[in-house]
Amino acid sequence: MSWSNWPAPAKLNLFLHITEQRADGYHSLETVFRLLDWGDTVHLRLRADTDIQRANDVPGVPSDDDLTMRAAHLLRRQSTQALPGVDIVVDKRIPMGGGLGGGSSDAATVLVALNCLWQLGLDEDALAALGLQLGADVPLFVRGRSAWAEGVGEQLTALDLPPCSYVILDPQASVSTAELFRAPELTRHATPATIRAFLRGEVTDNAFAPVVRKRCPPVAAAMDWLGQFGSARLSGSGGCVFLETATRAEAERVAAQCPPAFTAFVADGVNVSALPAAVEKFGASRDNAPAGA
């Protein structure tokens, strides 16, 4: 079979609060996920045998730890039928460890796309439940809509946010999420916010930002530089920082001044990612295929 190409968009956390540390060791969060029109591309090709293969190496990520591989194996276990294998290639654009959801988005795209290619017929809720087994952010990307999130990030309320663009800086610094959650200075009992307060612009802080600034000088430097142009924020628990702008031209103007120590990206915020449209396009192509194709 020929290769099919599927989008795996990045996300930003427009704010992030930790409201409690639960008895099971996990943390309850409040955040807003903003999906972007920019990200990775996942290429899939069904095989004549039953093997699931990663057709390109990902530096620092063993095959057994690769979320795309885990997603494919997890999905295949949902069927009692013999299914063909698949080759997986990911064109990585989203920085690893940047807090932009790259690994989760790639995994979600594999779940959604293979559900189409294998003709399993699982609905969005079923795929999101599977995604949660892979990571707290995966259901967001399965559903493909910007959202207010609670719980560990899996309780989603879709939001329609106004159009805007973003400058995203990658300081190319490794940030350990596990280490951040263990940090004694991390604020774990924030007063719960509301969607209304967020929409009024009253909630923009990230609980991890002061911890990352203190522990990771390159991220602090990126925030300081970007802060010259407006309110620079940290995304998630990663190393990337971002600035919201009213127009893409303004974002591109700021990105063009990026110092060599950082890598700058420009993206537009979207309320619905490109993945649902890709599913619809795939379904239309099957409906229009000649009989027996």
C-alpha positions as CSV (number, residue, x, y, z in Angstrom):
1,M,0.0,0.0,0.0
2,S,1.2,3.6,-0.6
3,W,2.1,5.9,2.2
4,S,-0.7,8.1,3.7
5,N,0.2,11.4,5.5
6,W,-1.5,12.6,8.6
7,P,-1.0,15.9,10.6
8,A,0.1,15.9,14.2
9,P,-0.3,19.5,15.5
10,A,1.5,21.1,18.4
11,K,-0.3,22.8,21.3
12,L,0.4,25.6,23.8
13,N,-0.8,25.8,27.4
14,L,-2.1,29.3,27.7
15,F,-2.0,29.0,31.4
16,L,-1.4,26.1,33.8
17,H,-2.4,25.7,37.5
18,I,-1.9,22.7,39.8
19,T,-4.9,22.6,42.2
20,E,-4.0,19.6,44.3
21,Q,-1.7,16.6,44.7
22,R,-3.9,13.5,44.7
23,A,-3.6,10.5,46.9
24,D,-2.6,8.4,43.9
25,G,0.4,10.6,43.4
26,Y,-0.9,12.4,40.3
27,H,-1.7,16.1,40.2
28,S,-5.0,17.8,39.3
29,L,-4.5,20.6,36.8
30,E,-6.4,23.4,35.2
31,T,-5.1,24.6,31.8
32,V,-6.2,25.8,28.4
33,F,-4.8,23.9,25.5
34,R,-4.5,25.9,22.3
35,L,-3.9,23.9,19.2
36,L,-1.7,25.2,16.4
37,D,-1.7,25.0,12.6
38,W,1.9,23.7,12.8
39,G,3.4,20.5,14.0
40,D,4.7,17.0,12.9
41,T,3.6,14.8,10.1
42,V,3.0,11.1,10.6
43,H,3.4,8.8,7.5
44,L,1.8,5.4,7.6
45,R,2.0,2.5,5.2
46,L,0.2,-0.8,5.7
47,R,2.4,-3.9,5.2
48,A,1.8,-7.3,3.6
49,D,2.8,-8.9,6.9
50,T,1.7,-8.2,10.5
51,D,4.8,-6.4,11.7
52,I,4.6,-2.9,13.3
53,Q,7.8,-1.1,12.3
54,R,9.3,2.3,13.0
55,A,10.8,3.0,9.6
56,N,13.1,5.8,10.9
57,D,15.1,6.1,14.1
58,V,14.3,8.8,16.7
59,P,17.5,9.8,18.5
60,G,17.2,9.1,22.2
61,V,13.9,7.3,21.9
62,P,14.1,3.4,21.9
63,S,11.4,1.8,19.8
64,D,9.7,0.2,22.8
65,D,9.4,3.7,24.4
66,D,8.1,5.4,21.3
67,L,4.5,6.5,21.8
68,T,3.6,6.0,18.1
69,M,4.7,2.3,18.4
70,R,2.8,1.9,21.6
71,A,-0.3,3.5,20.1
72,A,-0.2,1.2,17.2
73,H,0.1,-2.0,19.3
74,L,-2.5,-0.7,21.8
75,L,-5.0,-0.1,19.0
76,R,-4.4,-3.4,17.3
77,R,-5.2,-5.2,20.6
78,Q,-8.8,-3.8,20.3
79,S,-9.6,-6.0,17.4
80,T,-10.0,-9.8,17.3
81,Q,-9.4,-9.8,13.5
82,A,-6.0,-10.3,11.9
83,L,-4.8,-6.9,10.9
84,P,-2.0,-6.0,8.6
85,G,1.2,-4.5,10.0
86,V,2.2,-0.9,9.5
87,D,5.4,1.2,8.8
88,I,5.5,4.4,10.8
89,V,7.6,7.5,9.9
90,V,7.4,10.8,11.8
91,D,8.7,14.0,10.4
92,K,9.6,15.8,13.6
93,R,9.2,19.6,13.7
94,I,7.9,19.9,17.3
95,P,10.9,20.1,19.7
96,M,11.2,17.2,22.0
97,G,10.7,18.1,25.7
98,G,9.4,21.6,24.7
99,G,6.0,21.4,26.4
100,L,4.3,21.5,23.0
101,G,2.8,18.0,23.1
102,G,4.8,16.5,20.2
103,G,5.0,12.9,21.4
104,S,1.3,12.9,22.6
105,S,0.2,14.4,19.3
106,D,2.1,11.8,17.2
107,A,0.5,9.0,19.3
108,A,-3.0,10.5,18.9
109,T,-2.5,10.8,15.1
110,V,-1.5,7.1,14.9
111,L,-4.6,6.1,16.9
112,V,-6.9,8.2,14.7
113,A,-5.3,7.3,11.4
114,L,-4.9,3.6,12.0
115,N,-8.5,3.5,13.1
116,C,-9.3,4.6,9.5
117,L,-6.7,2.5,7.7
118,W,-7.7,-0.7,9.7
119,Q,-11.4,0.2,9.4
120,L,-12.0,-0.5,13.1
121,G,-14.9,1.9,13.4
122,L,-14.0,3.1,16.9
123,D,-15.6,6.4,17.8
124,E,-13.9,9.5,19.3
125,D,-14.7,8.7,22.9
126,A,-13.2,5.2,22.5
127,L,-10.0,6.5,20.9
128,A,-9.7,9.2,23.6
129,A,-10.0,6.6,26.3
130,L,-7.2,4.6,24.6
131,G,-5.1,7.7,24.3
132,L,-5.4,8.4,28.0
133,Q,-3.6,5.1,28.6
134,L,-0.6,6.6,26.7
135,G,-0.6,10.0,28.2
136,A,-2.7,12.7,29.7
137,D,-2.4,15.0,26.7
138,V,-3.3,12.4,24.1
139,P,-7.1,12.7,24.3
140,L,-6.8,16.4,23.5
141,F,-5.2,15.6,20.2
142,V,-7.6,12.7,19.5
143,R,-10.5,15.1,19.8
144,G,-8.7,17.9,17.9
145,R,-10.3,20.9,19.5
146,S,-8.7,23.6,21.7
147,A,-10.1,23.2,25.2
148,W,-10.3,24.0,28.8
149,A,-8.8,21.0,30.7
150,E,-9.1,19.7,34.2
151,G,-8.3,16.5,36.0
152,V,-4.9,15.3,34.8
153,G,-5.6,17.1,31.6
154,E,-8.2,14.6,30.2
155,Q,-11.4,16.4,31.2
156,L,-11.9,18.6,28.2
157,T,-14.4,21.4,27.5
158,A,-14.0,22.7,23.9
159,L,-13.3,26.5,23.6
160,D,-13.8,28.9,20.7
161,L,-10.8,31.3,21.1
162,P,-10.3,34.4,19.0
163,P,-7.7,34.2,16.1
164,C,-4.2,35.1,17.0
165,S,-0.6,34.1,16.1
166,Y,2.3,33.0,18.3
167,V,6.1,33.4,18.4
168,I,7.5,30.2,19.9
169,L,11.1,30.1,21.1
170,D,13.0,26.8,21.6
171,P,16.0,27.5,23.9
172,Q,17.2,23.9,23.1
173,A,17.3,23.0,26.8
174,S,16.2,19.8,28.4
175,V,13.6,20.1,31.1
176,S,12.5,17.0,33.2
177,T,8.8,17.0,33.9
178,A,9.2,14.5,36.7
179,E,11.9,16.7,38.3
180,L,9.6,19.7,38.1
181,F,6.7,17.9,39.8
182,R,9.1,16.9,42.6
183,A,10.3,20.5,43.1
184,P,9.5,21.6,46.7
185,E,8.9,25.2,45.5
186,L,6.2,24.2,43.0
187,T,2.8,25.6,43.9
188,R,0.5,22.6,44.2
189,H,-2.7,24.1,45.7
190,A,-3.7,27.0,43.4
191,T,-7.2,28.5,43.9
192,P,-9.4,27.1,41.1
193,A,-9.9,29.4,38.2
194,T,-12.9,29.7,35.9
195,I,-13.3,29.7,32.1
196,R,-14.9,33.2,32.4
197,A,-11.9,34.5,34.3
198,F,-9.6,33.1,31.6
199,L,-11.6,34.6,28.8
200,R,-11.4,38.0,30.5
201,G,-7.6,37.7,30.4
202,E,-7.2,37.4,34.2
203,V,-5.5,34.0,34.1
204,T,-2.2,33.6,32.2
205,D,0.4,32.2,34.7
206,N,2.0,28.8,34.6
207,A,2.9,27.0,37.9
208,F,6.0,25.6,36.4
209,A,7.4,28.9,35.1
210,P,9.2,30.1,38.3
211,V,10.6,26.6,38.9
212,V,11.9,26.4,35.3
213,R,13.3,29.9,35.3
214,K,15.3,29.1,38.5
215,R,16.6,25.7,37.4
216,C,17.1,26.2,33.6
217,P,19.0,29.4,32.7
218,P,18.5,29.0,28.9
219,V,14.7,29.0,29.4
220,A,15.0,32.1,31.6
221,A,17.1,33.8,29.0
222,A,14.5,33.0,26.3
223,M,11.7,34.3,28.5
224,D,13.6,37.5,29.2
225,W,14.4,38.1,25.5
226,L,10.8,37.4,24.3
227,G,9.5,39.4,27.2
228,Q,10.8,42.6,25.5
229,F,7.9,42.3,23.1
230,G,5.1,41.4,25.4
231,S,4.0,38.8,27.9
232,A,6.2,35.8,27.4
233,R,4.9,32.5,28.8
234,L,6.1,29.0,29.3
235,S,4.2,26.2,27.6
236,G,3.3,23.2,29.8
237,S,6.2,21.7,31.7
238,G,8.7,22.0,28.8
239,G,11.4,24.3,27.7
240,C,9.6,26.3,25.0
241,V,8.3,29.8,25.6
242,F,5.8,31.8,23.5
243,L,4.3,35.2,22.9
244,E,0.8,35.9,21.6
245,T,0.4,38.5,18.9
246,A,-2.6,39.9,17.2
247,T,-1.3,39.3,13.7
248,R,1.0,36.8,11.9
249,A,3.0,39.7,10.5
250,E,3.8,40.9,14.0
251,A,4.8,37.4,15.1
252,E,7.1,37.1,12.0
253,R,8.6,40.5,12.8
254,V,9.6,39.3,16.3
255,A,10.8,35.9,15.2
256,A,13.0,37.5,12.6
257,Q,15.0,39.1,15.4
258,C,15.6,35.9,17.3
259,P,19.1,35.5,18.6
260,P,21.2,32.6,17.4
261,A,21.0,30.9,20.8
262,F,17.3,30.1,20.2
263,T,15.2,28.7,17.4
264,A,12.0,30.6,16.6
265,F,8.8,29.3,15.1
266,V,5.6,31.2,14.0
267,A,2.2,29.5,14.2
268,D,-1.4,30.5,14.2
269,G,-3.8,29.3,16.9
270,V,-6.7,27.2,15.7
271,N,-9.9,26.0,17.4
272,V,-10.0,22.8,15.4
273,S,-6.8,21.0,14.3
274,A,-6.1,19.6,10.9
275,L,-6.6,16.0,12.0
276,P,-10.4,15.9,11.8
277,A,-10.3,17.3,8.3
278,A,-7.7,14.6,7.3
279,V,-10.1,11.9,8.6
280,E,-12.9,13.4,6.7
281,K,-10.8,13.6,3.5
282,F,-9.7,9.9,3.9
283,G,-13.3,8.8,4.4
284,A,-14.4,10.7,1.3
285,S,-11.6,9.2,-0.8
286,R,-12.7,5.7,0.3
287,D,-16.3,6.5,-0.6
288,N,-15.3,7.6,-4.0
289,A,-12.9,4.7,-4.7
290,P,-13.9,2.3,-7.5
291,A,-15.5,-1.0,-6.4
292,G,-12.8,-3.4,-5.2
293,A,-10.1,-0.8,-4.7
